[in-house]
Structure formats: C-alpha cells, structure tokens
Amino acid sequence: MASRHFYFQLILRVLLILGTSLALAFGVAWEKYTLAGFLGLLLGLQVHALIVFVNSTNRKLAYFFDAIRNEDFTLRFPEQVSIKSFKELNSSLNRVNGLIQEVHLQMQLRERYYQEILKQASIGIMTYNERGHILFANPTLERLLDHSPLNHIKQLVQVDEKLYRVFEDFKPFERKMFQLANEREQVQLALKSTALTLDGRSLLLVVVQDIHRELDEKETESWIRLIRVLTHEIMNTITPIASISDSIIRYYKNNGKIVPLKELGEEQIANTLKGLEVIKEQGGDLMDFVQSYRSLLHVPEPDRTLVRGRELLEKIRVLMSAKLPPKLDFGVVCDPEGLEFFLDEKQIVQVLINLTRNALQAVSGMEDGRVRILAGLEENGTKYIEVMDNGPGVPPEQMEEIFVPFFTTKSEGSGIGLSLSKRVMQLHGGSIQLRSFPGRETVFRLSFA
C-alpha cells in the first residue's frame, strides 16, 4: 500500500507539472500574461515540492550523520516498509549505525584503559596546548608538584615561578633538569617534552620523573667504584713500601735492639740503598697518582668560541697522522660541511686526541683496521662528534667502569683520560657516551647541547 501510495504521488506530481507546463505554454501563446504568471509561479512551487518529496532519502541520510556526529546511536530507521529500496537503505543504515556504535564503545573502553594506565604510572605526565591549557595531568604529576587540580600551566607559579618558566619556554624534544624544593623535601625532576598533533591542534606532552632516588643510587654506586679503584691503586703502591721498610728495619734492629754499626756489612748497606730507591720510586708513583686526581678536580671552565667542524677534524687528522700505522684506514667526515661548534677548542682537541689514540691502540696489529672521526647534526638539532673503530671493543662487564677515574685495562697509562674527557664534556653542558659491539664496532660520541 505504501509503495503504491509513493508511486501514485510521484506520478500525480509529474502529471500536474506536465499539465501546468502545457497550460503555461497556451497562456503565453494566447497572450494571457496574468494567467501565465500565475501558472509559472504554480509550476515553480510544484517542482520544489517534487524535489523535497524525492529528497526525503537525503534528509534521512542527513539525520543519520548528524546523529553519528552527536554520538547519538539511538536513531533507528523502520525496516518494515513496502518499498524495497527504502527497506534495504534503512536496513543498511541501521547496520552501519550498530557497527559505529560498537567501534565507539570499544574506543571508549580502550581510552579508559589507557587513562587508567596513565593514572597508575610512576612518572608524571602532562599535555597542554599552545595557550597553556592543560588537557591532561595524571595523579603522579599532581603529587610530584603538590598541586591539584592542574588546569593551566600558570598555576605552576604557585608551586615555583622558575618551574612555570621552564614549562612556558619548553620546546619539543627538549630535556631539562629542575630541582623543586617544598616544605617536606627537595625533589630532583627530569623533564622531557614531545610534540603531538590532535584534531589539528599542536600539543606538548611533558614527562616528569623524580630521579632523586636514582641519583642517590648512582652517586653511591659511583663512590663505591671509585673507592674500589683508589684502594687498589694505593694498596699496589703502599704494599711494596711497607714490605721493603720492614726488611730494612730488620737489618738495623735485632730483638728490639739497634744493631751496632760495626756489625753491619756492605751487603746490608747495599740492600738498604736499593730498598730506599724502591721506596722513593713508589712514593713518586703515588705522588703522580695524586697529581692526576688533582688534575681531574681542577679542570678550568671552557673558554668557548665558534669553531668550524671541518677545521677541527682536520686538525686532529694532522696531529695524529705521524702515529698512523701504514695499512690503517683513517679518515674524518663532517656533514653538513658548514657545521659549527661552540666550544673550548683546546679542551675538545685534547679529548679527541685521547679518544683517537685509544682507537688507534685498539686496532694496532689488525690488517683491516679502521678509525673514523665523524661530526654531524641530529634531527633534533643536537651536534655530535664520534670516534669510531673496528677493534676488539669493550666487554659488557667493563662498560660501567670505563669512565671511573684510574680504571684502566692497559699495562701503561693512569686511567684518567676518559674520566677527564667526561668532565670536560660536563663543563660544556654535553655528554660522552660509549657504544660497543665487540669485534665489530666501538664508538665514543661527544654530544653538545
């Protein structure tokens, strides 16, 4: 019945439009302009009514998409209709509506799941837009900053004005350290930012971590390693002195009494002189050891200037050229060519010489020995210099010890070079890292802030 009603209405409207058009044509032909004007208006209204009638399907689709946009999944279209095309359309729309509703529910569950993970995370997480409005801040962050709720970064002024300045000036992919003092304790915070884009909006995700405990553990661990090395070096020097001194004392003392001069022989005197020479030599070694420690503690502040990377690497190549084995593959690369560094040239040259000398020693005796010095620029703007070799590398068990003062695996050397290099890089606001794959590649990287 509905189908016949629909087609009847459609045919009737078309016939009326046709009849009105014919009447309009006759009115114009008979010069009945008033009647023709009326018929023209009537024709326009009939065409409009037909378009509205036929476009009922479009309105149905519009209602459907409006409901989806407003997250209203209660809209249902009747499927018990006589018009087959309408029945199929309504059935398809209801099926699509159900699928979208299911996907929407899954996304909501997943969002709740991720939010719960972020709430339980042991690190602070914050997301805010270019205007400083905080879109998300987990409970860990509010606990670290001792402020809740957080809606805008200007609220950080109440925590610490300097902390607010840090967040205000934060750039994507930056890392910063901040020491926050409150009524209970001092908290050492490590902050790292990441750029995000959500719904066309630029956001900044900042991860905040309390590293005070980790720093304490690292500091204690560093002291233990340093004390172990110091104890080893000092005992190696003191033990011979104590042993030789005891032997000399026995030459001149017997049963607690001083041996008379007339009872001393030439051999005893000669052995005494040899022992004193050994004591003097060991004492000199101990003085050199202490002097090395003093040099580590008294590195001067860098006198920085702009230095072209290519010229810096060429200087190292020239300085080390006299020490290169005949078959060694040695080269320097600076990319980009015009790369510049803001550094103390004398200090960094000494660091690079030390690292290059170590690399040359590592590949000495190898037929396919290779050493490279590379200067480059990372995507985040960090400048770096790498000293690379294909020597035997550093065993994993020594990776943590390699920068400890006086630690060395060589028969010669004080073990102060890498520690001094690390101190120089710290004063430059940078760092030195080691990456080693034994037997394949060993890389020391100097990273400049």
C-alpha positions as CSV (number, residue, x, y, z in Angstrom):
1,M,0.0,0.0,0.0
2,A,2.8,2.4,0.9
3,S,4.6,1.5,-2.3
4,R,1.5,2.2,-4.4
5,H,0.9,5.4,-2.5
6,F,4.5,6.6,-3.1
7,Y,4.4,5.9,-6.8
8,F,0.9,7.4,-7.1
9,Q,2.1,10.6,-5.5
10,L,5.1,10.7,-7.8
11,I,3.1,10.1,-11.0
12,L,0.4,12.6,-9.8
13,R,3.1,15.3,-9.2
14,V,4.7,14.7,-12.6
15,L,1.3,14.9,-14.3
16,L,0.4,18.1,-12.5
17,I,3.8,19.6,-13.5
18,L,3.2,18.5,-17.1
19,G,-0.4,19.9,-17.1
20,T,0.8,23.2,-15.6
21,S,3.6,23.4,-18.2
22,L,1.1,22.9,-21.0
23,A,-1.3,25.5,-19.6
24,L,1.6,27.9,-19.2
25,A,2.5,27.4,-22.8
26,F,-1.0,28.0,-24.0
27,G,-1.3,31.1,-21.8
28,V,1.8,32.6,-23.3
29,A,0.6,31.7,-26.8
30,W,-2.8,33.3,-26.2
31,E,-1.1,36.3,-24.6
32,K,-2.8,35.7,-21.3
33,Y,0.2,37.1,-19.4
34,T,-1.5,37.3,-16.0
35,L,-2.6,33.7,-16.1
36,A,0.8,32.7,-17.5
37,G,2.5,34.4,-14.5
38,F,0.3,32.6,-12.1
39,L,0.9,29.3,-13.8
40,G,4.7,30.0,-13.8
41,L,4.6,30.5,-10.0
42,L,2.5,27.4,-9.6
43,L,4.9,25.4,-11.7
44,G,7.8,26.5,-9.6
45,L,6.1,25.5,-6.4
46,Q,5.2,22.1,-7.9
47,V,8.8,21.5,-8.9
48,H,10.1,22.5,-5.5
49,A,7.5,20.1,-3.8
50,L,8.7,17.3,-6.1
51,I,12.3,17.9,-5.2
52,V,11.5,17.9,-1.5
53,F,9.4,14.8,-1.8
54,V,12.2,12.9,-3.7
55,N,14.9,14.2,-1.4
56,S,13.4,12.5,1.6
57,T,16.2,9.9,1.3
58,N,18.8,12.6,1.5
59,R,17.2,14.0,4.6
60,K,17.2,10.6,6.2
61,L,21.0,10.3,5.5
62,A,21.5,13.8,6.9
63,Y,19.7,12.8,10.1
64,F,21.8,9.7,10.3
65,F,25.1,11.6,10.0
66,D,24.0,14.3,12.4
67,A,23.2,11.6,15.0
68,I,26.6,10.0,14.4
69,R,28.4,13.3,14.9
70,N,26.5,13.9,18.1
71,E,27.2,10.4,19.3
72,D,23.5,9.5,19.3
73,F,23.2,5.9,18.5
74,T,19.5,5.5,19.4
75,L,18.3,6.6,16.0
76,R,16.7,3.6,14.2
77,F,15.0,3.6,10.8
78,P,11.9,1.4,10.1
79,E,12.7,-1.7,8.2
80,Q,9.0,-2.9,7.9
81,V,8.2,-0.8,4.8
82,S,6.7,-1.9,1.5
83,I,9.2,0.0,-0.8
84,K,12.1,-2.4,-1.3
85,S,14.7,0.3,-1.9
86,F,13.7,2.1,1.3
87,K,13.8,-1.2,3.2
88,E,17.3,-2.0,2.0
89,L,18.5,1.5,2.7
90,N,17.0,1.6,6.2
91,S,18.5,-1.9,7.0
92,S,22.0,-0.8,5.8
93,L,21.8,2.4,7.8
94,N,20.8,0.5,11.0
95,R,23.6,-2.0,10.4
96,V,26.2,0.8,9.9
97,N,24.8,2.6,13.0
98,G,25.3,-0.6,15.0
99,L,28.9,-1.1,13.8
100,I,29.8,2.5,14.5
101,Q,28.3,2.2,18.0
102,E,30.3,-0.9,18.6
103,V,33.5,0.7,17.5
104,H,32.7,3.8,19.6
105,L,32.2,1.6,22.7
106,Q,35.5,-0.2,22.1
107,M,37.3,3.1,21.7
108,Q,35.8,4.4,24.9
109,L,36.9,1.2,26.7
110,R,40.3,1.5,25.3
111,E,40.5,5.2,26.2
112,R,39.5,4.3,29.8
113,Y,42.1,1.6,29.8
114,Y,44.9,3.9,28.7
115,Q,43.8,6.6,31.1
116,E,43.9,4.1,34.0
117,I,47.4,3.1,32.9
118,L,48.5,6.8,32.8
119,K,46.9,7.4,36.3
120,Q,48.8,4.4,37.7
121,A,52.1,5.3,36.0
122,S,55.1,6.0,38.3
123,I,56.1,9.1,36.2
124,G,54.2,12.4,35.8
125,I,52.6,13.1,32.5
126,M,51.1,16.4,31.3
127,T,49.6,17.5,28.0
128,Y,48.9,21.2,27.3
129,N,48.3,23.3,24.2
130,E,49.9,26.5,22.9
131,R,47.8,28.7,25.2
132,G,48.9,26.8,28.2
133,H,45.6,25.0,28.9
134,I,46.3,21.6,30.5
135,L,44.3,18.9,28.7
136,F,45.6,16.0,30.9
137,A,47.7,15.7,34.1
138,N,47.9,12.4,35.9
139,P,47.8,12.0,39.7
140,T,51.6,11.2,39.8
141,L,52.4,14.7,38.4
142,E,50.0,16.4,40.8
143,R,51.6,14.5,43.7
144,L,55.1,15.5,42.5
145,L,54.2,19.1,42.2
146,D,52.0,19.0,45.2
147,H,49.2,20.9,43.4
148,S,45.7,19.7,42.4
149,P,43.9,20.1,40.1
150,L,46.0,21.4,37.3
151,N,44.1,23.3,34.6
152,H,46.7,25.8,33.3
153,I,50.5,26.0,33.4
154,K,50.2,29.4,35.1
155,Q,49.1,27.5,38.2
156,L,52.7,26.3,38.4
157,V,53.6,29.8,39.6
158,Q,52.1,28.8,43.0
159,V,54.4,25.8,43.0
160,D,57.6,27.5,41.8
161,E,57.9,30.5,39.4
162,K,61.0,29.1,37.9
163,L,59.2,25.9,37.1
164,Y,56.5,27.8,35.4
165,R,59.2,29.5,33.2
166,V,60.5,26.1,32.3
167,F,57.1,24.9,31.1
168,E,56.4,28.2,29.4
169,D,59.6,28.1,27.4
170,F,59.6,24.3,26.7
171,K,60.3,23.4,23.1
172,P,59.6,20.0,21.5
173,F,62.2,17.2,22.2
174,E,63.9,19.2,24.9
175,R,65.3,17.7,28.1
176,K,65.7,19.7,31.3
177,M,66.5,19.2,34.9
178,F,64.8,21.1,37.7
179,Q,65.3,20.9,41.5
180,L,62.0,21.5,43.2
181,A,62.0,22.4,46.9
182,N,58.9,22.1,49.0
183,E,58.1,22.0,52.7
184,R,58.9,18.3,53.0
185,E,61.9,17.7,50.8
186,Q,63.9,18.6,47.7
187,V,62.9,16.8,44.5
188,Q,65.2,16.4,41.5
189,L,63.0,16.4,38.4
190,A,63.9,15.2,34.9
191,L,61.6,16.7,32.3
192,K,61.3,15.6,28.6
193,S,58.9,17.0,26.0
194,T,57.4,15.6,22.9
195,A,55.3,17.3,20.2
196,L,51.8,16.0,19.4
197,T,49.1,16.9,17.0
198,L,45.5,16.1,18.0
199,D,42.4,17.2,15.9
200,G,44.7,19.7,14.1
201,R,45.9,21.2,17.4
202,S,49.5,21.3,18.4
203,L,50.1,19.9,21.8
204,L,53.1,19.4,24.0
205,L,53.5,16.2,26.0
206,V,55.8,16.6,29.0
207,V,57.0,13.6,31.0
208,V,58.2,14.4,34.6
209,Q,60.2,12.0,36.7
210,D,61.6,12.2,40.2
211,I,65.2,11.0,39.8
212,H,66.4,11.9,43.3
213,R,66.5,8.3,44.4
214,E,68.1,7.2,41.2
215,L,70.7,9.9,41.5
216,D,71.4,8.8,45.1
217,E,71.8,5.2,44.0
218,K,74.1,6.2,41.1
219,E,76.1,8.5,43.3
220,T,76.6,5.7,45.9
221,E,77.5,3.3,43.1
222,S,80.0,5.7,41.6
223,W,81.6,6.3,45.0
224,I,81.9,2.5,45.6
225,R,83.5,2.0,42.2
226,L,85.9,5.0,42.8
227,I,86.8,3.8,46.3
228,R,87.5,0.3,44.9
229,V,89.8,1.7,42.2
230,L,91.5,4.1,44.6
231,T,92.0,1.3,47.2
232,H,93.5,-0.9,44.5
233,E,95.9,1.7,43.2
234,I,97.0,2.9,46.7
235,M,97.5,-0.7,48.0
236,N,99.6,-1.5,45.0
237,T,101.9,1.4,45.9
238,I,101.9,1.1,49.7
239,T,102.3,-2.7,49.9
240,P,105.9,-2.8,48.5
241,I,106.9,0.2,50.6
242,A,105.7,-1.5,53.8
243,S,107.4,-4.7,52.9
244,I,110.7,-3.1,52.0
245,S,110.6,-0.9,55.1
246,D,110.1,-3.9,57.3
247,S,113.1,-5.7,55.6
248,I,115.3,-2.6,56.2
249,I,114.2,-2.4,59.8
250,R,115.3,-6.0,60.4
251,Y,118.8,-5.1,59.1
252,Y,119.2,-2.5,61.8
253,K,117.2,-3.9,64.7
254,N,117.5,-7.3,66.4
255,N,115.3,-8.4,69.2
256,G,114.1,-4.9,69.7
257,K,117.7,-3.5,70.0
258,I,119.6,-1.4,67.4
259,V,122.3,-3.4,65.7
260,P,125.8,-1.9,66.4
261,L,127.4,-0.1,63.4
262,K,130.4,-2.4,63.5
263,E,128.2,-5.4,62.9
264,L,126.7,-4.0,59.6
265,G,128.1,-5.5,56.4
266,E,128.4,-4.0,52.9
267,E,125.6,-6.2,51.6
268,Q,123.2,-4.9,54.3
269,I,124.0,-1.3,53.4
270,A,123.7,-2.0,49.6
271,N,120.3,-3.7,50.1
272,T,119.3,-0.7,52.3
273,L,120.1,1.7,49.4
274,K,118.2,-0.5,46.9
275,G,115.2,-0.6,49.2
276,L,115.3,3.2,49.7
277,E,115.4,3.6,45.9
278,V,112.4,1.4,45.5
279,I,110.6,3.3,48.3
280,K,111.4,6.6,46.5
281,E,110.2,5.3,43.2
282,Q,106.9,4.0,44.7
283,G,106.5,7.3,46.5
284,G,106.9,9.2,43.2
285,D,104.3,7.0,41.6
286,L,101.9,7.7,44.4
287,M,102.6,11.5,44.0
288,D,101.8,11.2,40.3
289,F,98.6,9.3,41.1
290,V,97.5,12.1,43.5
291,Q,98.5,14.7,40.9
292,S,96.3,13.0,38.3
293,Y,93.4,13.2,40.8
294,R,94.0,16.9,41.3
295,S,94.0,17.5,37.6
296,L,90.6,15.8,37.4
297,L,89.2,18.1,40.1
298,H,90.6,21.3,38.6
299,V,89.5,21.4,35.0
300,P,89.1,25.1,34.1
301,E,85.8,26.5,32.8
302,P,85.7,26.3,29.0
303,D,86.6,29.4,27.0
304,R,84.2,28.8,24.2
305,T,84.3,30.1,20.7
306,L,82.7,29.2,17.4
307,V,84.8,26.5,15.7
308,R,84.1,25.0,12.2
309,G,83.7,21.3,12.5
310,R,85.7,20.5,9.3
311,E,88.7,22.5,10.5
312,L,88.6,20.9,14.0
313,L,88.6,17.4,12.5
314,E,91.4,18.2,10.0
315,K,93.5,19.5,12.9
316,I,93.0,16.1,14.7
317,R,93.9,14.3,11.4
318,V,97.1,16.3,11.0
319,L,98.1,15.8,14.7
320,M,97.6,12.0,14.6
321,S,99.0,11.4,11.1
322,A,102.5,10.8,12.4
323,K,101.2,7.9,14.6
324,L,99.2,6.1,11.9
325,P,100.3,2.5,11.1
326,P,101.0,2.0,7.3
327,K,97.9,0.0,6.4
328,L,95.4,1.7,8.7
329,D,92.2,3.1,7.1
330,F,91.9,6.5,8.8
331,G,89.5,9.3,7.8
332,V,87.5,12.3,9.0
333,V,84.0,13.3,7.8
334,C,82.0,16.5,8.6
335,D,78.3,16.5,7.5
336,P,77.0,19.1,6.9
337,E,80.1,20.8,5.6
338,G,79.5,24.1,7.3
339,L,78.7,22.7,10.7
340,E,80.0,24.8,13.6
341,F,80.5,24.1,17.3
342,F,80.5,26.5,20.3
343,L,83.3,25.0,22.4
344,D,86.7,25.4,24.0
345,E,88.9,24.2,21.1
346,K,92.0,23.3,23.3
347,Q,90.0,21.2,25.7
348,I,88.0,19.3,23.0
349,V,91.1,18.8,20.8
350,Q,92.7,17.1,23.8
351,V,89.6,14.9,24.3
352,L,89.6,13.9,20.7
353,I,93.3,13.2,20.7
354,N,92.9,10.9,23.7
355,L,89.9,9.1,22.1
356,T,91.7,8.8,18.8
357,R,94.8,7.5,20.4
358,N,92.7,4.8,22.2
359,A,91.1,3.9,18.9
360,L,94.5,3.6,17.2
361,Q,95.8,1.3,20.0
362,A,92.6,-0.8,19.7
363,V,93.2,-1.5,16.0
364,S,97.0,-1.8,16.2
365,G,98.2,-5.1,14.6
366,M,94.9,-5.5,12.6
367,E,95.2,-5.9,8.8
368,D,91.8,-4.3,8.2
369,G,92.0,-1.7,11.0
370,R,89.7,1.3,10.5
371,V,89.3,4.5,12.5
372,R,86.8,7.3,11.7
373,I,86.1,10.7,13.2
374,L,82.6,11.9,12.3
375,A,80.9,15.3,13.0
376,G,77.2,15.6,12.4
377,L,73.8,17.1,13.3
378,E,70.9,15.1,14.6
379,E,67.3,15.8,13.6
380,N,66.5,17.5,16.9
381,G,69.4,19.9,16.5
382,T,72.0,18.1,18.7
383,K,75.5,18.4,17.4
384,Y,77.9,15.5,17.9
385,I,81.4,14.2,17.2
386,E,82.1,10.4,17.0
387,V,85.3,8.5,17.2
388,M,84.8,5.1,15.7
389,D,87.0,2.0,15.3
390,N,86.5,-1.7,14.4
391,G,88.8,-3.0,17.2
392,P,88.0,-5.7,19.7
393,G,85.7,-3.4,21.6
394,V,84.8,-3.0,25.3
395,P,83.4,-6.1,27.1
396,P,79.9,-5.6,28.6
397,E,81.2,-6.1,32.2
398,Q,83.6,-3.1,31.7
399,M,81.0,-0.7,30.2
400,E,80.1,0.7,33.6
401,E,83.7,1.0,34.8
402,I,85.2,2.6,31.7
403,F,84.6,6.2,32.9
404,V,85.6,5.6,36.5
405,P,88.8,7.6,37.4
406,F,92.0,5.5,37.3
407,F,90.2,2.4,35.9
408,T,92.3,1.0,33.0
409,T,92.8,-2.3,31.2
410,K,96.2,-1.2,29.8
411,S,99.6,-2.0,31.2
412,E,100.5,1.6,30.7
413,G,98.6,4.8,31.5
414,S,97.0,6.3,34.5
415,G,93.3,5.6,33.6
416,I,92.5,9.3,33.9
417,G,91.9,10.1,30.2
418,L,88.3,9.0,29.8
419,S,87.3,10.5,33.2
420,L,88.9,13.8,32.2
421,S,87.1,13.7,28.9
422,K,83.8,13.1,30.7
423,R,84.5,16.1,33.0
424,V,85.3,18.3,30.0
425,M,82.1,17.4,28.3
426,Q,80.1,18.0,31.5
427,L,81.6,21.5,31.7
428,H,80.5,22.1,28.1
429,G,76.9,21.1,29.1
430,G,77.2,18.0,26.9
431,S,77.9,14.3,27.4
432,I,80.1,11.4,26.3
433,Q,78.6,8.0,25.6
434,L,80.1,4.7,24.7
435,R,78.6,2.2,22.3
436,S,80.5,-1.0,21.7
437,F,79.9,-4.2,19.7
438,P,83.0,-6.3,20.5
439,G,84.8,-7.4,17.3
440,R,82.7,-5.1,15.1
441,E,82.5,-1.5,16.2
442,T,83.2,0.8,19.1
443,V,82.0,4.4,19.1
444,F,82.7,7.2,21.6
445,R,80.2,10.0,21.0
446,L,80.6,13.6,22.2
447,S,77.1,15.3,22.3
448,F,76.9,19.0,22.6
449,A,73.8,20.8,23.9
